[in-house]
Each structure stands twice: as structure tokens, then as C-alpha cells.
Amino acid sequence: MTSLEHPRLSGLGRNPAAPVDVLVRLAAHKAGRHGISMRRGRLADAVVEALLTHGDDDTAVSLHGDRLSPAMRRRIAEHPDPAVRDAFADFVRYTVDRQVTIGIEALEEAHGRPRTALVGAPSPKLRAAVARDWYDRPAAVQAALLADPDPLVRAAATVDKEPGVPPEWRDRCLADPATRVNVARYVPLTSDQFTQLMRTEDEDVHQAVATNPYLSADMVARLLDIDDPAVRVAVAQSRHVDTEPGTGCMRS
């Protein structure tokens, strides 16, 4: 994203060919700092020093991890201003609190603990963040998240199709109000599971089932008998049904 007030300075700050001396001068300008914060790769120590001199805690949010040399990481860790020193960790905590995905590496860096330890963190919001951000977690970790006592964590663990819900967990997750809608969207459903879901009066559940890619023809037909336009639309959009040419009417 380019600064709209001074797009040239912001763009120059992002330019991978911009020399260090130019970046140091750009750091004195807000738009220049904005552009530099968007750069990929490691920042020269002189650029980091200039950002710390002219910037504030908002600038310091981007100064973390492999973008910095070990010397600059120590420099920020020992910075006298706690707002600068803790800028990145505070930002990560903010995203966790708002339930926004940020990436498992950022969670590890901000909390100073490996992901395997964060799975058991006292905070349910942090455990939920791990579930959202650790995409390739092992089956044992996924099982722990599915069994978590907090519904926020269980819901986060089932939002995406991967790493998935093992067959032995499906009945439990389909019965859990925290995970039912998520799981109904993507796991293969037995006839009994489908019937149980259809017996609920939860429209969100019916609409979730309607988007499931593994429905049989009989399941699709039963969904189309439901007097709910949203379910019919969901079925049609999931390509379980086509439209009769020239009629706009759905057919199974």
C-alpha cells in the first residue's frame, strides 16, 4: 500500500534498488518510513538507526525478525522507550485479541515461545490464534485443539478444511455448537449425520451443509425441499444443481 499523501516518497522507500543513503534520508519523512516498512528483506543497520531516530512506536512495529541484524535486534530489545521496545509484541497481542490472522512465526517471536508450547497457553485467544495460524500442525496438535475446553479454540481449529477433522472426531464436532457449522461445510457426511443436521432448526447449519462438496443426490434433493431460499442458493452455487436452459429454474 502506497502513502496517498506522498506516493513518490513511499514508492521510493519500497524500491528494492534504492541505496542505503537514500533510505536513510527517506527515514526522516513519514511517507518514506511508510515505504521502507513495506520493503522485503533485511534492512541495513544504518537504515534501522535512522528509523529509530525519526520514527515512533508505529515505525518500530515493522522492525523485528530477520529484517534486522542481530545487533539491531539487541538495540531494539534494549531501547529505553518501552513503546518502541515492545511495539511488535504489542501489535501481535492486539491482532490476537481481535482474532486476526498474523502467522505462527509472528506469534512465536512475540511471545518468545515455540508453537508447540503456545498450544497450551493459558489464554484461549492465544490458543485460538495458534489454531488459525499454524496451518500444517501435526495430527496430535489438531486433536488437542479439537478437545480444547474453550469453544473459541475449537471453532478456530475447524474453520479451514486443512488439517481437517479425523473421521473419529466428526460426530463429536458435528454435535458441538462451536464447530458444527464449520465442519458441516467440508467433511463427508453419512446419511445419519446428514439427517441429524437437517433436524436442527439452525439455518446456518442448513446453509453450511448445502455448500458441502460431498453430498449425495438424495441429500441434495432433500435440501431443495427445504423452504429456505438461502439454502437453495447455496446448493446452486455449490454446483449440486444446474439450471434448465432458458428457464432460470433449478434442477437436480
BALUMGU-878946 format. One record per residue (C-alpha): residue number from 1; x, y, z; residue in one letter. Coordinates in Angstrom, 1 decimal, decimal comma, m for minus. Layout:
BEGIN
SITE:num:X:Y:Z:residu
SITE:NUM:X:Y:Z:A .
...
This chain:
BEGIN
SITE:num:X:Y:Z:residu
SITE:1:0,0:0,0:0,0:M .
SITE:2:1,3:3,4:m1,0:T .
SITE:3:1,1:6,6:1,1:S .
SITE:4:m1,5:8,7:m0,7:L .
SITE:5:m0,1:12,0:0,6:E .
SITE:6:3,4:11,4:m0,8:H .
SITE:7:3,2:8,4:m3,1:P .
SITE:8:6,6:9,1:m4,7:R .
SITE:9:8,4:9,0:m1,4:L .
SITE:10:6,5:6,0:m0,2:S .
SITE:11:7,2:4,2:m3,5:G .
SITE:12:10,9:5,1:m3,4:L .
SITE:13:11,1:3,6:0,1:G .
SITE:14:9,8:0,3:m1,2:R .
SITE:15:12,1:0,3:m4,2:N .
SITE:16:14,4:m2,7:m3,9:P .
SITE:17:17,1:m0,8:m5,8:A .
SITE:18:17,1:2,3:m3,5:A .
SITE:19:20,6:2,7:m2,0:P .
SITE:20:21,2:2,8:1,7:V .
SITE:21:22,0:6,5:1,8:D .
SITE:22:18,7:7,3:0,1:V .
SITE:23:16,8:5,2:2,6:L .
SITE:24:18,5:6,9:5,5:V .
SITE:25:17,3:10,3:4,2:R .
SITE:26:13,8:8,9:3,5:L .
SITE:27:13,5:7,8:7,1:A .
SITE:28:13,2:11,4:8,1:A .
SITE:29:9,9:11,6:6,3:H .
SITE:30:6,7:9,9:7,4:K .
SITE:31:5,9:8,7:3,9:A .
SITE:32:9,4:7,5:3,4:G .
SITE:33:9,3:5,5:6,6:R .
SITE:34:6,0:4,0:5,5:H .
SITE:35:7,6:2,8:2,2:G .
SITE:36:10,6:1,4:4,0:I .
SITE:37:8,4:m0,5:6,4:S .
SITE:38:6,9:m2,3:3,3:M .
SITE:39:10,2:m3,4:2,0:R .
SITE:40:11,1:m7,1:1,9:R .
SITE:41:14,4:m8,4:3,1:G .
SITE:42:16,9:m7,3:5,7:R .
SITE:43:17,3:m3,6:6,4:L .
SITE:44:20,8:m2,1:6,7:A .
SITE:45:21,8:m1,2:10,3:D .
SITE:46:22,1:2,5:9,2:A .
SITE:47:18,5:2,5:7,9:V .
SITE:48:17,2:0,9:11,1:V .
SITE:49:19,1:3,6:13,2:E .
SITE:50:17,5:6,3:11,1:A .
SITE:51:14,1:4,8:11,5:L .
SITE:52:14,5:4,7:15,3:L .
SITE:53:15,8:8,3:15,3:T .
SITE:54:12,9:9,8:13,3:H .
SITE:55:10,1:7,3:13,8:G .
SITE:56:8,0:6,2:16,7:D .
SITE:57:6,3:3,0:18,0:D .
SITE:58:4,3:2,7:14,8:D .
SITE:59:7,5:2,6:12,9:T .
SITE:60:9,0:0,1:15,3:A .
SITE:61:6,2:m2,4:14,6:V .
SITE:62:7,9:m3,4:11,4:S .
SITE:63:11,4:m3,7:13,0:L .
SITE:64:11,6:m7,4:14,0:H .
SITE:65:12,7:m10,8:13,0:G .
SITE:66:15,0:m11,5:10,0:D .
SITE:67:14,6:m7,9:8,8:R .
SITE:68:17,2:m6,9:11,4:L .
SITE:69:20,7:m7,9:12,1:S .
SITE:70:21,4:m9,5:15,5:P .
SITE:71:23,0:m6,2:16,6:A .
SITE:72:19,8:m4,2:15,7:M .
SITE:73:17,6:m6,8:17,4:R .
SITE:74:19,6:m6,2:20,6:R .
SITE:75:19,4:m2,5:20,0:R .
SITE:76:15,6:m2,6:20,0:I .
SITE:77:15,4:m5,1:22,8:A .
SITE:78:17,4:m2,7:25,0:E .
SITE:79:15,6:0,5:23,7:H .
SITE:80:14,9:2,9:26,6:P .
SITE:81:11,3:3,6:25,3:D .
SITE:82:9,0:0,7:26,2:P .
SITE:83:6,6:1,7:23,4:A .
SITE:84:9,4:1,1:20,9:V .
SITE:85:10,9:m1,9:22,7:R .
SITE:86:7,5:m3,7:22,8:D .
SITE:87:6,0:m2,3:19,6:A .
SITE:88:5,9:m5,6:17,7:F .
SITE:89:4,8:m7,7:20,6:A .
SITE:90:2,0:m5,3:21,4:D .
SITE:91:0,9:m5,3:17,8:F .
SITE:92:0,8:m9,1:17,8:V .
SITE:93:m1,2:m9,1:21,1:R .
SITE:94:m3,6:m6,7:19,5:Y .
SITE:95:m4,2:m8,9:16,5:T .
SITE:96:m4,7:m11,9:18,7:V .
SITE:97:m7,2:m10,1:20,8:D .
SITE:98:m9,1:m9,0:17,6:R .
SITE:99:m8,9:m12,6:16,3:Q .
SITE:100:m7,0:m11,6:13,2:V .
SITE:101:m4,6:m14,0:11,4:T .
SITE:102:m1,0:m12,9:11,6:I .
SITE:103:1,1:m16,0:11,2:G .
SITE:104:2,6:m18,6:13,5:I .
SITE:105:6,1:m17,2:13,3:E .
SITE:106:4,9:m13,8:14,5:A .
SITE:107:3,2:m15,5:17,4:L .
SITE:108:6,4:m17,3:18,3:E .
SITE:109:8,6:m14,3:18,1:E .
SITE:110:6,2:m12,0:20,0:A .
SITE:111:5,8:m14,5:22,9:H .
SITE:112:9,3:m15,9:22,9:G .
SITE:113:7,9:m19,5:22,9:R .
SITE:114:7,7:m22,3:20,2:P .
SITE:115:4,4:m23,1:18,7:R .
SITE:116:4,3:m26,4:20,5:T .
SITE:117:4,2:m24,5:23,8:A .
SITE:118:1,8:m21,9:22,6:L .
SITE:119:m0,8:m24,6:22,0:V .
SITE:120:m1,1:m24,9:25,8:G .
SITE:121:m1,0:m21,2:26,6:A .
SITE:122:m3,3:m20,1:29,4:P .
SITE:123:m5,1:m17,6:27,1:S .
SITE:124:m7,9:m19,1:25,0:P .
SITE:125:m7,5:m16,3:22,4:K .
SITE:126:m3,8:m17,2:22,0:L .
SITE:127:m4,6:m20,9:21,6:R .
SITE:128:m7,2:m19,9:19,0:A .
SITE:129:m4,6:m17,8:17,2:A .
SITE:130:m2,3:m20,8:17,1:V .
SITE:131:m5,2:m22,8:15,6:A .
SITE:132:m5,7:m20,1:12,9:R .
SITE:133:m2,1:m19,5:12,1:D .
SITE:134:m0,4:m22,9:12,3:W .
SITE:135:m1,7:m24,4:9,1:Y .
SITE:136:0,5:m27,5:8,9:D .
SITE:137:0,1:m28,6:12,5:R .
SITE:138:0,5:m32,3:13,3:P .
SITE:139:m2,5:m34,5:13,9:A .
SITE:140:m1,8:m34,7:17,6:A .
SITE:141:m1,9:m30,9:17,9:V .
SITE:142:m5,1:m30,8:16,0:Q .
SITE:143:m6,6:m33,4:18,3:A .
SITE:144:m5,6:m31,3:21,3:A .
SITE:145:m7,2:m28,2:19,7:L .
SITE:146:m10,4:m30,1:18,9:L .
SITE:147:m10,6:m31,2:22,5:A .
SITE:148:m9,9:m27,7:23,9:D .
SITE:149:m12,3:m26,7:26,7:P .
SITE:150:m12,9:m23,3:25,2:D .
SITE:151:m15,4:m23,1:22,2:P .
SITE:152:m13,4:m20,2:20,7:L .
SITE:153:m10,4:m22,5:20,2:V .
SITE:154:m12,4:m25,4:18,9:R .
SITE:155:m14,1:m23,1:16,4:A .
SITE:156:m10,8:m21,8:15,2:A .
SITE:157:m9,4:m25,3:14,8:A .
SITE:158:m12,2:m26,2:12,4:T .
SITE:159:m12,6:m23,1:10,2:V .
SITE:160:m10,4:m24,5:7,4:D .
SITE:161:m10,6:m27,8:5,7:K .
SITE:162:m7,0:m28,5:6,5:E .
SITE:163:m5,5:m30,0:8,6:P .
SITE:164:m9,0:m31,5:8,8:G .
SITE:165:m11,2:m33,4:11,2:V .
SITE:166:m10,4:m37,1:11,5:P .
SITE:167:m13,3:m39,5:11,0:P .
SITE:168:m13,3:m40,4:14,7:E .
SITE:169:m13,9:m36,8:15,6:W .
SITE:170:m16,6:m36,0:13,1:R .
SITE:171:m19,7:m37,0:15,2:D .
SITE:172:m18,4:m35,0:18,2:R .
SITE:173:m17,6:m31,9:16,1:C .
SITE:174:m20,9:m32,1:14,2:L .
SITE:175:m22,7:m32,2:17,6:A .
SITE:176:m20,7:m29,3:19,1:D .
SITE:177:m22,4:m25,9:18,6:P .
SITE:178:m18,9:m24,3:18,4:A .
SITE:179:m17,8:m26,4:15,4:T .
SITE:180:m20,9:m27,7:13,8:R .
SITE:181:m21,3:m25,1:11,1:V .
SITE:182:m17,6:m25,2:10,2:N .
SITE:183:m17,4:m28,9:9,9:V .
SITE:184:m20,7:m29,3:8,1:A .
SITE:185:m19,2:m27,4:5,2:R .
SITE:186:m16,5:m29,8:4,2:Y .
SITE:187:m16,5:m33,3:5,9:V .
SITE:188:m18,1:m36,3:4,0:P .
SITE:189:m21,4:m36,9:5,8:L .
SITE:190:m23,0:m40,2:6,4:T .
SITE:191:m26,7:m40,5:5,9:S .
SITE:192:m27,3:m40,4:9,7:D .
SITE:193:m25,1:m37,4:10,2:Q .
SITE:194:m26,9:m35,5:7,4:F .
SITE:195:m30,3:m36,4:8,9:T .
SITE:196:m29,2:m35,1:12,4:Q .
SITE:197:m28,0:m31,9:10,9:L .
SITE:198:m31,3:m31,4:9,0:M .
SITE:199:m33,2:m31,9:12,2:R .
SITE:200:m31,7:m28,8:13,7:T .
SITE:201:m33,6:m25,6:13,4:E .
SITE:202:m30,4:m23,7:12,8:D .
SITE:203:m30,5:m22,0:9,3:E .
SITE:204:m26,7:m21,5:9,4:D .
SITE:205:m26,3:m25,3:9,7:V .
SITE:206:m28,6:m26,0:6,8:H .
SITE:207:m26,7:m23,4:4,6:Q .
SITE:208:m23,4:m24,9:5,6:A .
SITE:209:m24,5:m28,4:4,7:V .
SITE:210:m25,7:m27,0:1,3:A .
SITE:211:m22,2:m26,0:0,4:T .
SITE:212:m20,7:m29,4:1,3:N .
SITE:213:m19,0:m30,9:m1,8:P .
SITE:214:m19,6:m34,5:m0,8:Y .
SITE:215:m23,4:m34,6:m0,8:L .
SITE:216:m25,2:m37,4:m2,5:S .
SITE:217:m28,0:m36,8:m5,0:A .
SITE:218:m30,6:m37,8:m2,3:D .
SITE:219:m29,1:m35,3:0,1:M .
SITE:220:m29,2:m32,5:m2,5:V .
SITE:221:m32,9:m33,4:m3,2:A .
SITE:222:m33,7:m33,2:0,5:R .
SITE:223:m32,0:m29,8:0,8:L .
SITE:224:m34,1:m28,5:m2,2:L .
SITE:225:m37,2:m29,4:m0,3:D .
SITE:226:m36,4:m27,0:2,5:I .
SITE:227:m38,4:m23,8:2,4:D .
SITE:228:m35,4:m21,6:2,7:D .
SITE:229:m34,2:m19,5:m0,4:P .
SITE:230:m30,7:m19,1:1,1:A .
SITE:231:m30,3:m22,9:1,2:V .
SITE:232:m31,4:m23,2:m2,4:R .
SITE:233:m29,0:m20,5:m3,4:V .
SITE:234:m26,2:m22,2:m1,5:A .
SITE:235:m26,9:m25,5:m3,2:V .
SITE:236:m27,0:m23,9:m6,7:A .
SITE:237:m23,7:m22,0:m6,0:Q .
SITE:238:m22,0:m25,2:m4,9:S .
SITE:239:m23,0:m26,8:m8,3:R .
SITE:240:m25,0:m29,6:m6,9:H .
SITE:241:m27,7:m28,4:m9,3:V .
SITE:242:m27,9:m26,8:m12,7:D .
SITE:243:m30,4:m24,5:m14,3:T .
SITE:244:m32,7:m25,5:m17,1:E .
SITE:245:m31,6:m23,6:m20,2:P .
SITE:246:m33,8:m20,6:m20,8:G .
SITE:247:m35,8:m21,0:m17,7:T .
SITE:248:m33,6:m20,0:m14,8:G .
SITE:249:m35,2:m22,9:m12,8:C .
SITE:250:m33,1:m25,2:m10,8:M .
SITE:251:m33,0:m28,9:m11,5:R .
SITE:252:m31,2:m31,7:m9,7:S .
